[in-house]
Amino acid sequence: MMKHFGAVWKFGLAIVVSGMLLILISNEIRQPVAGETRSFTAEFTDVSGLHEGADVRVRGVRVGKVQSLALNRSNGRTLSRVQFTMQRRYSIVPTSRLAVKFQALTGLRYIDVIDPAEGAVSDEMASIPTSMTIPSFDITKLFNGLQPVLATLDPSEINTFTENVATFLAGDGNGLGPMLASIKRLTALVSDREAVIATLMRNLQRVAEGVRGKSDALPTILDQVRINVDAAMTVLDEFRKSQVYGPEFTGQVARLLDALGLNSGEWTAPNYKPGWDPAKALDKAFTNVYNEIDGIKRIPVVWENIPEPTAAGTPVPCSKGPAVLPLPMDVLLNGRKVVICRQ
């Protein structure tokens, strides 16, 4: 009875500890916001990349979480309704703005609350219209339709064009001239120049419409993309190695192992008795190699104990010594003395 009680007590303790660890890990993954929060609702025209549980930040500090995302039909157009929480010490006023920004290059976004009010204010808002929100921006819009250009360009031309576009979008007055010069160099490398110019202008127009309020962050994103591309260019030889030692090489190795009888999904190789273990066979093979190495190490000692060969015309010595005759006598054969050896 005492044994059963001890087992039940240990089982219950294990369940409690497992539950506490599960709660701790869950809270760490969810990253809850400290302090009391309250709910807000905002409308966006585009929330690409935003998801439930995403951060709500004020000046880079997490102050809330996105609770839900839903589509809402309003005034003949479809909008994205986002419900989120924020710490009570912050309030949203008519001068505040909400923007969906990049959290990582993998596509994750978060909501950035710009110019919130702190403390209790009289004109705080719980529902934010689209006039106070800045939608998500898709960086791929800039490069849509450029496949034929990228296929014929030198990598340095692409880098120069990217830097000039980043300068232009950052609002630098000197960026327009270099960007137009880059477009001129691009169009000199393709046949359909008018189509390329039209595509670039349309993409830049979409970017200009979607990047408003976020132009300061776009050059940083382009720089990070350029850094990744530059890093990939430095290891191009590794991609060649992966091609050489890829599926074709491993396929040949697999066929060699199959020919040696090492291809056995059930640990039973062809032409071998059931239960043959390749691991044990390899271990035995390596052990034999070590034994052979030990034998080679003993060769000098054995060689020193081997007597030198006799000279031509001299009798071969007895391996066990000469036989002792009972009487002093010599044995002659054809007039020559013969030595009788021991058996």
C-alpha positions in Angstrom: 0.0 0.0 0.0 2.8 2.4 0.9 4.5 1.7 -2.5 1.3 2.6 -4.3 0.9 5.8 -2.3 4.5 6.8 -3.1 4.1 6.2 -6.8 0.9 8.2 -6.9 2.5 11.1 -5.0 5.5 11.1 -7.4 3.1 11.0 -10.4 1.1 14.0 -9.0 4.2 16.0 -8.4 5.4 15.3 -11.9 2.1 16.6 -13.3 2.3 19.8 -11.2 5.8 20.5 -12.3 5.0 19.8 -16.0 2.0 22.1 -15.8 4.0 25.0 -14.3 6.7 24.6 -16.9 4.1 24.6 -19.7 2.5 27.8 -18.3 6.0 29.4 -18.1 6.9 28.5 -21.6 3.6 29.6 -23.0 3.9 33.0 -21.3 7.4 33.4 -22.6 6.3 32.6 -26.1 3.3 35.0 -26.0 5.4 37.7 -24.3 2.5 39.3 -22.4 2.5 43.0 -21.7 3.1 44.1 -18.2 0.5 46.3 -16.5 -3.2 47.0 -17.2 -4.3 47.3 -20.8 -7.4 48.5 -22.7 -8.7 47.7 -26.2 -8.8 49.8 -29.3 -10.1 49.2 -32.8 -8.4 50.6 -36.0 -9.2 50.4 -39.7 -6.4 49.8 -42.3 -6.6 49.5 -46.1 -3.8 46.8 -46.0 -2.4 44.8 -43.1 -0.2 42.4 -45.1 2.2 40.5 -42.8 0.3 41.5 -39.6 -1.0 38.6 -37.5 -2.7 37.9 -34.2 -0.3 38.3 -31.3 1.9 40.9 -33.1 3.4 43.7 -31.1 2.0 47.2 -30.6 4.9 49.5 -29.9 5.5 53.1 -28.9 8.9 54.4 -29.8 10.1 50.8 -30.2 8.9 49.6 -26.8 6.2 46.9 -26.7 3.0 48.3 -25.0 0.3 46.0 -26.4 -0.7 43.1 -28.6 -2.9 42.6 -31.6 -5.9 40.6 -30.6 -7.8 40.0 -33.8 -7.9 40.7 -37.6 -11.1 40.9 -39.6 -12.5 42.2 -42.9 -15.2 44.9 -42.7 -17.3 46.3 -45.5 -17.7 50.0 -45.1 -18.9 52.7 -47.6 -18.6 50.4 -50.6 -15.0 49.3 -49.8 -13.5 46.5 -47.9 -11.2 47.4 -45.0 -9.2 45.5 -42.4 -10.4 45.9 -38.9 -7.7 45.4 -36.3 -8.5 45.0 -32.6 -5.5 45.5 -30.3 -4.6 46.3 -26.7 -2.4 49.1 -25.2 -1.3 50.0 -21.8 -3.6 52.4 -20.0 -1.1 55.1 -19.5 -1.2 55.7 -23.3 -4.1 57.2 -25.2 -4.8 57.8 -28.9 -5.8 61.3 -29.9 -6.6 62.9 -33.3 -3.0 63.8 -33.8 -1.8 60.2 -33.3 -1.0 57.9 -36.2 -0.9 54.1 -36.5 1.5 52.5 -39.0 2.1 48.9 -39.9 5.9 48.5 -40.0 8.5 45.8 -40.7 9.6 43.9 -37.7 12.0 41.6 -39.6 12.9 40.9 -43.2 11.0 37.6 -43.1 7.8 39.6 -43.5 6.7 40.0 -39.8 5.0 43.4 -39.0 4.0 45.3 -35.9 1.8 48.3 -35.2 3.7 51.5 -34.4 1.7 54.1 -32.5 3.1 57.5 -33.4 2.6 60.5 -31.1 0.3 59.0 -28.5 -0.9 61.0 -25.5 0.2 59.9 -22.0 -2.3 59.9 -19.1 -6.0 60.8 -19.2 -7.0 63.2 -22.0 -10.4 64.6 -23.0 -10.2 63.8 -26.7 -9.0 60.2 -26.6 -10.3 57.8 -29.2 -11.2 54.1 -29.0 -11.9 53.7 -32.7 -9.4 54.9 -35.3 -10.4 55.5 -38.9 -8.3 55.0 -42.0 -7.4 58.7 -42.1 -5.2 58.1 -39.1 -3.6 54.8 -40.2 -0.8 54.0 -42.6 -1.2 50.6 -44.3 1.4 47.9 -44.8 3.9 48.2 -47.6 5.0 45.3 -49.8 8.6 45.8 -51.0 8.1 43.4 -53.9 6.0 46.0 -55.7 9.2 47.9 -56.5 10.6 44.9 -58.5 7.5 43.6 -60.2 8.0 43.3 -64.0 11.8 43.6 -63.8 12.6 40.0 -64.6 14.0 40.6 -68.1 16.1 43.5 -66.8 17.6 41.5 -63.9 18.4 38.7 -66.3 20.7 40.9 -68.4 22.2 43.2 -65.8 25.5 43.1 -64.1 25.3 42.8 -60.3 27.0 46.2 -59.9 24.3 47.9 -62.0 21.6 46.4 -59.7 23.4 47.6 -56.6 23.8 51.1 -58.0 20.1 51.2 -59.0 19.0 50.0 -55.6 21.1 52.6 -53.8 19.8 55.4 -56.1 16.2 54.3 -55.5 16.8 54.3 -51.7 18.3 57.8 -51.9 15.3 59.0 -53.9 12.7 57.5 -51.5 14.6 58.9 -48.5 13.7 62.4 -49.7 17.2 63.5 -50.7 16.9 66.2 -53.3 20.1 64.9 -55.0 18.7 61.4 -55.5 16.5 62.1 -58.6 19.5 62.6 -61.0 21.4 59.4 -60.2 18.2 57.4 -60.3 17.3 58.7 -63.8 20.9 57.9 -64.8 20.5 54.4 -63.5 17.2 54.0 -65.5 19.1 55.2 -68.6 21.8 52.5 -68.1 19.1 49.9 -67.5 17.2 50.7 -70.7 20.4 50.6 -72.7 20.7 46.9 -72.0 17.2 45.8 -73.1 15.4 46.0 -76.4 11.9 47.1 -75.2 12.9 50.4 -73.5 9.4 51.9 -73.4 8.0 48.9 -71.6 10.8 49.0 -69.0 10.4 52.7 -68.4 6.6 52.3 -68.0 7.0 49.4 -65.6 9.6 51.3 -63.5 7.4 54.4 -63.3 4.3 52.4 -62.3 6.2 50.6 -59.6 7.7 53.9 -58.3 4.2 55.4 -58.3 2.9 52.5 -56.2 5.8 52.8 -53.9 5.3 56.5 -53.5 1.7 56.0 -52.6 2.4 53.2 -50.1 5.6 54.5 -48.5 4.2 57.8 -47.2 5.1 58.1 -43.6 7.7 55.3 -43.7 10.4 56.7 -46.1 12.9 56.8 -43.3 12.7 53.1 -42.7 12.8 52.0 -46.4 16.5 52.8 -47.0 17.3 50.7 -44.0 15.4 47.7 -45.4 17.1 48.1 -48.8 20.5 48.3 -47.1 19.7 45.1 -45.2 18.6 43.3 -48.5 21.8 44.5 -50.1 23.9 43.2 -47.2 22.3 39.7 -47.6 22.9 39.7 -51.4 26.5 40.8 -50.9 27.1 38.0 -48.4 25.6 35.5 -50.8 27.9 36.7 -53.6 31.0 36.0 -51.4 30.1 32.3 -51.0 29.1 31.5 -54.6 31.8 28.8 -54.7 30.0 27.0 -51.8 26.8 26.8 -54.0 29.0 25.1 -56.7 30.3 22.6 -54.2 26.7 21.8 -53.1 25.9 21.1 -56.7 29.0 18.9 -57.2 28.5 17.0 -53.9 24.7 17.1 -54.1 22.2 14.4 -55.1 24.3 13.1 -58.0 27.4 12.5 -55.8 25.4 11.0 -52.9 23.5 8.8 -55.3 26.8 7.3 -56.5 27.9 6.7 -52.9 24.5 5.1 -52.2 25.0 2.7 -55.1 28.5 1.8 -53.9 27.2 1.1 -50.4 24.4 -1.0 -52.0 27.0 -3.0 -53.9 28.9 -3.6 -50.6 25.7 -4.9 -49.0 25.2 -1.9 -46.8 21.8 -0.9 -48.1 19.5 -2.4 -45.6 16.4 -0.7 -44.4 15.6 -3.7 -42.2 19.2 -4.3 -41.1 19.3 -7.3 -43.5 21.6 -6.9 -46.5 21.2 -8.8 -49.8 22.9 -12.2 -49.9 23.5 -12.1 -46.2 21.7 -14.0 -43.5 18.8 -12.2 -41.6 20.0 -10.2 -38.7 23.3 -9.0 -40.2 24.2 -5.7 -38.6 26.2 -3.3 -40.8 27.2 -1.3 -37.7 28.8 -4.3 -36.1 30.4 -5.3 -39.4 32.0 -1.8 -39.8 33.1 -1.9 -36.2 34.8 -5.3 -36.8 36.4 -4.0 -40.0 37.9 -1.0 -38.2 39.1 -3.3 -35.4 40.9 -5.5 -38.0 42.6 -2.4 -39.4 43.9 -1.5 -35.9 45.2 -5.1 -35.5 47.0 -4.9 -38.9 48.6 -1.7 -37.8 49.9 -3.4 -34.6 51.2 -6.2 -36.7 53.1 -3.8 -39.0 54.7 -2.2 -35.9 56.2 -5.7 -34.9 57.8 -6.3 -38.3 61.2 -4.6 -37.3 61.5 -6.9 -34.3 60.7 -10.0 -36.4 63.2 -8.9 -39.1 66.0 -8.6 -36.6 65.5 -12.2 -35.4 65.8 -13.6 -38.9 69.5 -14.7 -39.6 71.2 -13.6 -42.7 71.2 -16.0 -45.7 74.3 -18.2 -46.1 76.9 -17.5 -48.8 77.0 -19.6 -51.9 78.9 -22.8 -51.6 78.6 -23.1 -47.8 76.4 -25.7 -46.1 73.0 -24.6 -44.9 72.9 -24.5 -41.1 70.5 -26.8 -39.3 67.4 -25.0 -37.9 67.5 -27.2 -34.8 71.2 -27.7 -34.6 73.4 -30.7 -35.6 72.6 -34.2 -34.3 75.0 -35.6 -31.7 76.3 -39.0 -32.8 77.0 -41.7 -30.2 80.6 -42.1 -31.3 83.1 -39.6 -32.7 82.7 -40.2 -36.4 82.3 -38.4 -39.7 79.7 -39.2 -42.3 81.0 -38.8 -45.9 79.0 -38.6 -49.1 80.9 -38.8 -52.3 84.0 -38.0 -50.4 82.5 -34.9 -48.7 81.7 -34.5 -45.0 78.0 -34.4 -44.3 76.4 -32.7 -41.2 73.4 -34.6 -39.8 70.7 -32.3 -38.4 68.3 -32.9 -35.6 64.7 -33.6 -36.4 
